[in-house]
Amino acid sequence: MGRFDSSGSGGAVTVYWRPGCVFCIKLRTQLRAARIPYRKVDIWRDPDAAAFVRGVADGNETVPTVVVGDHPPMVNPSLARIRQALADA
């Protein structure tokens, strides 16, 4: 996964997003309400991040794409799915 691999960072949550994405806004709001810390990466400002997302989303820039620790990347996951990934980390 290159520089976007979160391996070794425990349960760290990284959210790949882009401005104007309502699904990203919803998920980030849910993460804040659940007090789950996360790092956000804007794929429109970071070409390498956009390439990473395309690599895990069948060539599409589908966001939110979320990485939790060593868990495989998740495309448009629910908060419950992220919580499960954190529990598994």
MOPAC internal coordinates of N, CA, C and O (Angstrom, degrees):
PM7 1SCF
backbone

  N    0.0000 0     0.00 0     0.00 0    0    0    0
  C    1.4536 1     0.00 0     0.00 0    1    0    0
  C    1.5129 1   112.81 1     0.00 0    2    1    0
  O    1.2310 1   119.36 1   179.26 1    3    2    1
  N    1.2880 1   118.82 1    -0.74 1    3    2    1
  C    1.4500 1   120.19 1   175.68 1    5    3    2
  C    1.5108 1   113.86 1    66.44 1    6    5    3
  O    1.2310 1   120.71 1    34.19 1    7    6    5
  N    1.2955 1   116.26 1  -145.81 1    7    6    5
  C    1.4600 1   120.26 1  -173.20 1    9    7    6
  C    1.5168 1   112.98 1   -69.78 1   10    9    7
  O    1.2310 1   119.59 1   168.97 1   11   10    9
  N    1.3330 1   118.39 1   -11.03 1   11   10    9
  C    1.4580 1   120.67 1  -178.70 1   13   11   10
  C    1.5157 1   112.85 1   -96.81 1   14   13   11
  O    1.2310 1   120.41 1  -173.75 1   15   14   13
  N    1.3256 1   116.83 1     6.25 1   15   14   13
  C    1.4538 1   121.81 1   177.41 1   17   15   14
  C    1.5206 1   108.04 1   -72.16 1   18   17   15
  O    1.2310 1   120.16 1   -56.73 1   19   18   17
  N    1.3220 1   117.30 1   123.27 1   19   18   17
  C    1.4526 1   121.40 1   179.77 1   21   19   18
  C    1.5150 1   111.93 1   -93.33 1   22   21   19
  O    1.2310 1   119.46 1  -166.94 1   23   22   21
  N    1.3265 1   118.64 1    13.06 1   23   22   21
  C    1.4584 1   122.25 1  -179.06 1   25   23   22
  C    1.5200 1   109.99 1   -54.73 1   26   25   23
  O    1.2310 1   121.75 1   -37.74 1   27   26   25
  N    1.3160 1   114.25 1   142.26 1   27   26   25
  C    1.4510 1   119.04 1   177.30 1   29   27   26
  C    1.5113 1   113.69 1    81.64 1   30   29   27
  O    1.2310 1   119.96 1  -178.68 1   31   30   29
  N    1.3169 1   117.68 1     1.32 1   31   30   29
  C    1.4559 1   119.60 1  -179.36 1   33   31   30
  C    1.5214 1   111.26 1  -105.79 1   34   33   31
  O    1.2310 1   120.63 1  -156.47 1   35   34   33
  N    1.3497 1   116.40 1    23.53 1   35   34   33
  C    1.4561 1   120.25 1   177.43 1   37   35   34
  C    1.5116 1   110.83 1    63.28 1   38   37   35
  O    1.2310 1   120.73 1    54.86 1   39   38   37
  N    1.3251 1   116.20 1  -125.14 1   39   38   37
  C    1.4495 1   120.77 1  -177.56 1   41   39   38
  C    1.5129 1   112.92 1  -100.40 1   42   41   39
  O    1.2310 1   119.98 1  -154.53 1   43   42   41
  N    1.3264 1   117.64 1    25.47 1   43   42   41
  C    1.4613 1   120.16 1  -178.60 1   45   43   42
  C    1.5225 1   110.86 1   -57.57 1   46   45   43
  O    1.2310 1   120.76 1   -43.99 1   47   46   45
  N    1.3224 1   116.16 1   136.01 1   47   46   45
  C    1.4587 1   122.63 1  -179.83 1   49   47   46
  C    1.5289 1   108.97 1  -108.03 1   50   49   47
  O    1.2310 1   120.79 1   -53.34 1   51   50   49
  N    1.3171 1   116.10 1   126.66 1   51   50   49
  C    1.4603 1   121.46 1   174.77 1   53   51   50
  C    1.5161 1   107.70 1  -119.91 1   54   53   51
  O    1.2310 1   120.87 1   -52.57 1   55   54   53
  N    1.3400 1   115.94 1   127.43 1   55   54   53
  C    1.4605 1   122.36 1  -179.76 1   57   55   54
  C    1.5235 1   108.46 1  -111.81 1   58   57   55
  O    1.2310 1   120.86 1   -63.39 1   59   58   57
  N    1.3255 1   115.96 1   116.61 1   59   58   57
  C    1.4638 1   122.19 1   174.12 1   61   59   58
  C    1.5180 1   106.21 1   -88.88 1   62   61   59
  O    1.2310 1   120.18 1   -52.59 1   63   62   61
  N    1.3304 1   117.26 1   127.41 1   63   62   61
  C    1.4557 1   122.41 1  -173.02 1   65   63   62
  C    1.5184 1   109.69 1  -144.32 1   66   65   63
  O    1.2310 1   121.43 1    -3.02 1   67   66   65
  N    1.3293 1   114.86 1   176.98 1   67   66   65
  C    1.4636 1   121.12 1   171.54 1   69   67   66
  C    1.5236 1   108.19 1  -146.28 1   70   69   67
  O    1.2310 1   119.96 1   -28.91 1   71   70   69
  N    1.3198 1   117.67 1   151.09 1   71   70   69
  C    1.4638 1   121.04 1   179.54 1   73   71   70
  C    1.5307 1   111.25 1   -58.36 1   74   73   71
  O    1.2310 1   121.19 1   -37.82 1   75   74   73
  N    1.3185 1   115.32 1   142.18 1   75   74   73
  C    1.4591 1   121.66 1   176.58 1   77   75   74
  C    1.5148 1   114.74 1    85.27 1   78   77   75
  O    1.2310 1   119.80 1   175.61 1   79   78   77
  N    1.3167 1   117.99 1    -4.39 1   79   78   77
  C    1.4665 1   121.44 1  -178.82 1   81   79   78
  C    1.5281 1   108.97 1   -80.33 1   82   81   79
  O    1.2310 1   120.28 1   -68.11 1   83   82   81
  N    1.3328 1   117.07 1   111.89 1   83   82   81
  C    1.4669 1   120.42 1  -178.13 1   85   83   82
  C    1.5302 1   111.67 1   -67.65 1   86   85   83
  O    1.2310 1   120.05 1   148.89 1   87   86   85
  N    1.3243 1   117.52 1   -31.11 1   87   86   85
  C    1.4625 1   120.27 1   177.91 1   89   87   86
  C    1.5260 1   110.43 1   -67.68 1   90   89   87
  O    1.2310 1   120.76 1   144.06 1   91   90   89
  N    1.3316 1   116.15 1   -35.94 1   91   90   89
  C    1.4678 1   121.18 1   176.87 1   93   91   90
  C    1.5241 1   110.48 1   -67.02 1   94   93   91
  O    1.2310 1   120.39 1   135.86 1   95   94   93
  N    1.3198 1   116.86 1   -44.14 1   95   94   93
  C    1.4619 1   121.48 1   179.28 1   97   95   94
  C    1.5216 1   109.90 1   -60.11 1   98   97   95
  O    1.2310 1   120.76 1   134.88 1   99   98   97
  N    1.3293 1   116.14 1   -45.12 1   99   98   97
  C    1.4670 1   120.71 1  -179.59 1  101   99   98
  C    1.5241 1   110.54 1   -61.87 1  102  101   99
  O    1.2310 1   120.11 1   132.04 1  103  102  101
  N    1.3159 1   117.40 1   -47.96 1  103  102  101
  C    1.4605 1   120.00 1  -177.74 1  105  103  102
  C    1.5214 1   111.24 1   -65.69 1  106  105  103
  O    1.2310 1   119.83 1   136.22 1  107  106  105
  N    1.3109 1   117.92 1   -43.78 1  107  106  105
  C    1.4617 1   120.34 1   179.86 1  109  107  106
  C    1.5262 1   111.11 1   -63.29 1  110  109  107
  O    1.2310 1   120.11 1   143.50 1  111  110  109
  N    1.3240 1   117.40 1   -36.50 1  111  110  109
  C    1.4659 1   121.48 1   175.93 1  113  111  110
  C    1.5259 1   110.11 1   -64.01 1  114  113  111
  O    1.2310 1   120.57 1   136.98 1  115  114  113
  N    1.3304 1   116.52 1   -43.02 1  115  114  113
  C    1.4661 1   120.54 1   179.02 1  117  115  114
  C    1.5241 1   111.44 1   -64.96 1  118  117  115
  O    1.2310 1   120.19 1   139.13 1  119  118  117
  N    1.3229 1   117.23 1   -40.87 1  119  118  117
  C    1.4604 1   120.48 1   178.39 1  121  119  118
  C    1.5278 1   111.14 1   -62.90 1  122  121  119
  O    1.2310 1   120.67 1   136.88 1  123  122  121
  N    1.3299 1   116.33 1   -43.12 1  123  122  121
  C    1.4782 1   119.55 1   178.05 1  125  123  122
  C    1.5245 1   110.68 1   -63.20 1  126  125  123
  O    1.2310 1   120.20 1   135.45 1  127  126  125
  N    1.3355 1   117.21 1   -44.55 1  127  126  125
  C    1.4716 1   121.02 1  -179.45 1  129  127  126
  C    1.5264 1   111.05 1   -63.40 1  130  129  127
  O    1.2310 1   120.37 1   146.04 1  131  130  129
  N    1.3266 1   116.90 1   -33.96 1  131  130  129
  C    1.4644 1   121.56 1   179.19 1  133  131  130
  C    1.5261 1   111.79 1   -83.84 1  134  133  131
  O    1.2310 1   120.51 1   178.46 1  135  134  133
  N    1.3305 1   116.63 1    -1.54 1  135  134  133
  C    1.4720 1   123.21 1  -179.38 1  137  135  134
  C    1.5247 1   111.93 1    58.88 1  138  137  135
  O    1.2310 1   121.52 1  -140.24 1  139  138  137
  N    1.3244 1   114.69 1    39.76 1  139  138  137
  C    1.4593 1   120.84 1   175.84 1  141  139  138
  C    1.5250 1   107.19 1   -99.83 1  142  141  139
  O    1.2310 1   120.22 1   -67.13 1  143  142  141
  N    1.3299 1   117.18 1   112.87 1  143  142  141
  C    1.4665 1   119.14 1   179.92 1  145  143  142
  C    1.5312 1   110.53 1   -68.41 1  146  145  143
  O    1.2310 1   121.18 1   -34.01 1  147  146  145
  N    1.3102 1   115.34 1   145.99 1  147  146  145
  C    1.4623 1   120.07 1  -179.91 1  149  147  146
  C    1.5154 1   109.73 1  -151.24 1  150  149  147
  O    1.2310 1   121.94 1   -21.20 1  151  150  149
  N    1.3246 1   113.89 1   158.80 1  151  150  149
  C    1.4636 1   121.75 1   174.60 1  153  151  150
  C    1.5180 1   105.87 1  -108.08 1  154  153  151
  O    1.2310 1   120.20 1   -45.18 1  155  154  153
  N    1.3177 1   117.22 1   134.82 1  155  154  153
  C    1.4661 1   119.84 1   179.34 1  157  155  154
  C    1.5209 1   110.22 1  -109.00 1  158  157  155
  O    1.2310 1   121.65 1   -38.05 1  159  158  157
  N    1.3453 1   114.45 1   141.95 1  159  158  157
  C    1.4535 1   121.25 1  -179.70 1  161  159  158
  C    1.5266 1   107.30 1  -129.76 1  162  161  159
  O    1.2310 1   120.64 1   -62.54 1  163  162  161
  N    1.3221 1   116.38 1   117.46 1  163  162  161
  C    1.4654 1   123.32 1  -179.76 1  165  163  162
  C    1.5304 1   108.91 1   -81.64 1  166  165  163
  O    1.2310 1   120.63 1   -68.31 1  167  166  165
  N    1.3318 1   116.40 1   111.69 1  167  166  165
  C    1.4719 1   119.35 1  -176.68 1  169  167  166
  C    1.5222 1   112.21 1   -70.89 1  170  169  167
  O    1.2310 1   119.27 1   164.57 1  171  170  169
  N    1.3227 1   119.00 1   -15.43 1  171  170  169
  C    1.4619 1   120.37 1   176.84 1  173  171  170
  C    1.5227 1   111.40 1   -80.54 1  174  173  171
  O    1.2310 1   120.08 1   160.98 1  175  174  173
  N    1.3164 1   117.45 1   -19.02 1  175  174  173
  C    1.4708 1   121.50 1   178.79 1  177  175  174
  C    1.5242 1   111.97 1  -100.82 1  178  177  175
  O    1.2310 1   120.41 1   165.13 1  179  178  177
  N    1.3246 1   116.82 1   -14.87 1  179  178  177
  C    1.4590 1   120.60 1  -175.11 1  181  179  178
  C    1.5301 1   109.87 1  -127.55 1  182  181  179
  O    1.2310 1   119.87 1   -81.91 1  183  182  181
  N    1.3294 1   117.85 1    98.09 1  183  182  181
  C    1.4642 1   120.93 1  -177.83 1  185  183  182
  C    1.5260 1   113.81 1   -59.05 1  186  185  183
  O    1.2310 1   120.13 1   146.91 1  187  186  185
  N    1.3337 1   117.35 1   -33.09 1  187  186  185
  C    1.4633 1   119.65 1   177.51 1  189  187  186
  C    1.5266 1   111.16 1   -67.02 1  190  189  187
  O    1.2310 1   120.65 1   142.31 1  191  190  189
  N    1.3269 1   116.37 1   -37.69 1  191  190  189
  C    1.4608 1   120.61 1   177.48 1  193  191  190
  C    1.5302 1   110.20 1   -66.40 1  194  193  191
  O    1.2310 1   120.48 1   139.79 1  195  194  193
  N    1.3306 1   116.70 1   -40.21 1  195  194  193
  C    1.4698 1   120.70 1   177.95 1  197  195  194
  C    1.5300 1   109.70 1   -62.48 1  198  197  195
  O    1.2310 1   120.24 1   139.70 1  199  198  197
  N    1.3263 1   117.15 1   -40.30 1  199  198  197
  C    1.4644 1   121.13 1   178.31 1  201  199  198
  C    1.5290 1   110.44 1   -65.23 1  202  201  199
  O    1.2310 1   120.23 1   140.35 1  203  202  201
  N    1.3282 1   117.16 1   -39.65 1  203  202  201
  C    1.4594 1   121.10 1   177.16 1  205  203  202
  C    1.5220 1   109.97 1   -59.77 1  206  205  203
  O    1.2310 1   120.34 1   131.47 1  207  206  205
  N    1.3378 1   116.96 1   -48.53 1  207  206  205
  C    1.4674 1   120.82 1  -179.10 1  209  207  206
  C    1.5253 1   110.42 1   -61.23 1  210  209  207
  O    1.2310 1   119.98 1   135.57 1  211  210  209
  N    1.3242 1   117.64 1   -44.43 1  211  210  209
  C    1.4698 1   119.87 1   177.24 1  213  211  210
  C    1.5224 1   111.03 1   -59.11 1  214  213  211
  O    1.2310 1   120.73 1   144.49 1  215  214  213
  N    1.3272 1   116.22 1   -35.51 1  215  214  213
  C    1.4565 1   121.05 1  -179.27 1  217  215  214
  C    1.5209 1   113.98 1   -67.74 1  218  217  215
  O    1.2310 1   120.07 1   153.84 1  219  218  217
  N    1.3163 1   117.48 1   -26.16 1  219  218  217
  C    1.4689 1   120.28 1  -179.27 1  221  219  218
  C    1.5245 1   112.49 1  -106.81 1  222  221  219
  O    1.2310 1   120.32 1   175.47 1  223  222  221
  N    1.3395 1   117.00 1    -4.53 1  223  222  221
  C    1.4711 1   120.68 1  -176.96 1  225  223  222
  C    1.5268 1   111.56 1  -122.03 1  226  225  223
  O    1.2310 1   121.24 1  -137.81 1  227  226  225
  N    1.3291 1   115.23 1    42.19 1  227  226  225
  C    1.4748 1   120.51 1   175.19 1  229  227  226
  C    1.5214 1   113.38 1    54.01 1  230  229  227
  O    1.2310 1   120.63 1  -142.68 1  231  230  229
  N    1.3301 1   116.39 1    37.32 1  231  230  229
  C    1.4605 1   121.30 1   176.93 1  233  231  230
  C    1.5125 1   114.65 1    85.79 1  234  233  231
  O    1.2310 1   119.95 1   179.37 1  235  234  233
  N    1.3230 1   117.70 1    -0.63 1  235  234  233
  C    1.4587 1   122.05 1  -179.17 1  237  235  234
  C    1.5304 1   110.48 1  -100.85 1  238  237  235
  O    1.2310 1   120.92 1   -24.19 1  239  238  237
  N    1.3067 1   115.86 1   155.81 1  239  238  237
  C    1.4669 1   120.59 1   175.42 1  241  239  238
  C    1.5263 1   108.55 1   -95.41 1  242  241  239
  O    1.2310 1   120.81 1  -121.10 1  243  242  241
  N    1.3281 1   116.05 1    58.90 1  243  242  241
  C    1.4558 1   122.06 1  -177.28 1  245  243  242
  C    1.5237 1   109.49 1   -81.01 1  246  245  243
  O    1.2310 1   121.34 1   -57.25 1  247  246  245
  N    1.3138 1   115.04 1   122.75 1  247  246  245
  C    1.4530 1   122.00 1   178.35 1  249  247  246
  C    1.5285 1   109.00 1  -129.44 1  250  249  247
  O    1.2310 1   120.43 1   -26.25 1  251  250  249
  N    1.3203 1   116.79 1   153.75 1  251  250  249
  C    1.4418 1   126.56 1     2.14 1  253  251  250
  C    1.5310 1   111.87 1   -74.38 1  254  253  251
  O    1.2310 1   121.68 1   -39.38 1  255  254  253
  N    1.3096 1   114.40 1   140.62 1  255  254  253
  C    1.4500 1   122.60 1   168.11 1  257  255  254
  C    1.5187 1   105.02 1  -113.46 1  258  257  255
  O    1.2310 1   120.87 1   -47.32 1  259  258  257
  N    1.3305 1   115.94 1   132.68 1  259  258  257
  C    1.4616 1   120.31 1  -171.90 1  261  259  258
  C    1.5217 1   110.09 1  -125.96 1  262  261  259
  O    1.2310 1   121.19 1   -42.36 1  263  262  261
  N    1.3324 1   115.33 1   137.64 1  263  262  261
  C    1.4584 1   122.33 1   174.20 1  265  263  262
  C    1.5261 1   107.07 1  -118.55 1  266  265  263
  O    1.2310 1   121.20 1   -49.94 1  267  266  265
  N    1.3444 1   115.30 1   130.06 1  267  266  265
  C    1.4624 1   121.63 1   176.63 1  269  267  266
  C    1.5223 1   107.51 1  -124.36 1  270  269  267
  O    1.2310 1   120.95 1   -69.15 1  271  270  269
  N    1.3299 1   115.78 1   110.85 1  271  270  269
  C    1.4579 1   120.11 1   178.16 1  273  271  270
  C    1.5140 1   112.51 1    49.73 1  274  273  271
  O    1.2310 1   120.84 1    51.34 1  275  274  273
  N    1.3429 1   116.00 1  -128.66 1  275  274  273
  C    1.4619 1   122.17 1  -178.69 1  277  275  274
  C    1.5280 1   112.67 1   -88.27 1  278  277  275
  O    1.2310 1   120.05 1   178.11 1  279  278  277
  N    1.3123 1   117.50 1    -1.89 1  279  278  277
  C    1.4658 1   122.21 1  -178.61 1  281  279  278
  C    1.5272 1   109.45 1   -65.02 1  282  281  279
  O    1.2310 1   119.57 1   -36.71 1  283  282  281
  N    1.3305 1   118.44 1   143.29 1  283  282  281
  C    1.4723 1   119.26 1   176.64 1  285  283  282
  C    1.5345 1   110.99 1   -58.39 1  286  285  283
  O    1.2310 1   119.91 1   -31.78 1  287  286  285
  N    1.3165 1   117.77 1   148.22 1  287  286  285
  C    1.4659 1   120.96 1   179.09 1  289  287  286
  C    1.5273 1   111.10 1   -55.52 1  290  289  287
  O    1.2310 1   121.21 1   -35.65 1  291  290  289
  N    1.3317 1   115.30 1   144.35 1  291  290  289
  C    1.4651 1   122.50 1  -179.22 1  293  291  290
  C    1.5237 1   108.96 1  -117.30 1  294  293  291
  O    1.2310 1   120.59 1   -51.53 1  295  294  293
  N    1.3238 1   116.48 1   128.47 1  295  294  293
  C    1.4588 1   121.82 1   179.53 1  297  295  294
  C    1.5194 1   108.55 1   -97.92 1  298  297  295
  O    1.2310 1   120.86 1   -59.21 1  299  298  297
  N    1.3353 1   115.97 1   120.79 1  299  298  297
  C    1.4614 1   124.25 1  -179.98 1  301  299  298
  C    1.5306 1   111.63 1    51.10 1  302  301  299
  O    1.2310 1   120.32 1  -124.56 1  303  302  301
  N    1.3506 1   117.00 1    55.44 1  303  302  301
  C    1.4614 1   119.20 1  -177.70 1  305  303  302
  C    1.5229 1   112.54 1   -80.02 1  306  305  303
  O    1.2310 1   121.30 1   -20.77 1  307  306  305
  N    1.3124 1   115.11 1   159.23 1  307  306  305
  C    1.4651 1   120.81 1   172.63 1  309  307  306
  C    1.5284 1   108.62 1   -81.44 1  310  309  307
  O    1.2310 1   120.94 1   -15.67 1  311  310  309
  N    1.3206 1   115.80 1   164.33 1  311  310  309
  C    1.4613 1   120.34 1   175.65 1  313  311  310
  C    1.5271 1   109.28 1   -61.68 1  314  313  311
  O    1.2310 1   119.94 1   141.85 1  315  314  313
  N    1.3122 1   117.71 1   -38.15 1  315  314  313
  C    1.4681 1   120.98 1   179.37 1  317  315  314
  C    1.5270 1   111.06 1   -61.45 1  318  317  315
  O    1.2310 1   120.20 1   139.89 1  319  318  317
  N    1.3057 1   117.23 1   -40.11 1  319  318  317
  C    1.4692 1   121.35 1   179.51 1  321  319  318
  C    1.5323 1   110.55 1   -66.08 1  322  321  319
  O    1.2310 1   120.52 1   141.36 1  323  322  321
  N    1.3222 1   116.61 1   -38.64 1  323  322  321
  C    1.4680 1   120.38 1   177.30 1  325  323  322
  C    1.5210 1   110.15 1   -66.81 1  326  325  323
  O    1.2310 1   120.35 1   137.21 1  327  326  325
  N    1.3188 1   116.94 1   -42.79 1  327  326  325
  C    1.4653 1   120.18 1   177.55 1  329  327  326
  C    1.5317 1   110.67 1   -59.57 1  330  329  327
  O    1.2310 1   120.42 1   138.56 1  331  330  329
  N    1.3295 1   116.81 1   -41.44 1  331  330  329
  C    1.4642 1   120.19 1   178.92 1  333  331  330
  C    1.5240 1   110.60 1   -63.81 1  334  333  331
  O    1.2310 1   120.19 1   137.47 1  335  334  333
  N    1.3330 1   117.25 1   -42.53 1  335  334  333
  C    1.4519 1   120.80 1   178.06 1  337  335  334
  C    1.5321 1   110.75 1   -61.90 1  338  337  335
  O    1.2310 1   120.44 1   141.10 1  339  338  337
  N    1.3189 1   116.77 1   -38.90 1  339  338  337
  C    1.4663 1   120.46 1   177.49 1  341  339  338
  C    1.5289 1   110.94 1   -66.01 1  342  341  339
  O    1.2310 1   120.43 1   140.45 1  343  342  341
  N    1.3212 1   116.78 1   -39.55 1  343  342  341
  C    1.4601 1   120.90 1   178.91 1  345  343  342
  C    1.5245 1   110.45 1   -65.52 1  346  345  343
  O    1.2310 1   120.44 1   145.90 1  347  346  345
  N    1.3305 1   116.77 1   -34.10 1  347  346  345
  C    1.4636 1   121.49 1  -179.06 1  349  347  346
  C    1.5289 1   112.46 1   -78.08 1  350  349  347
  O    1.2310 1   120.61 1   159.94 1  351  350  349
  N    1.3424 1   116.44 1   -20.06 1  351  350  349
  C    1.4826 1   120.97 1  -174.53 1  353  351  350
  C    1.5159 1   112.25 1   -70.00 1  354  353  351
  O    1.2310 1   120.10 1   180.00 1  355  354  353

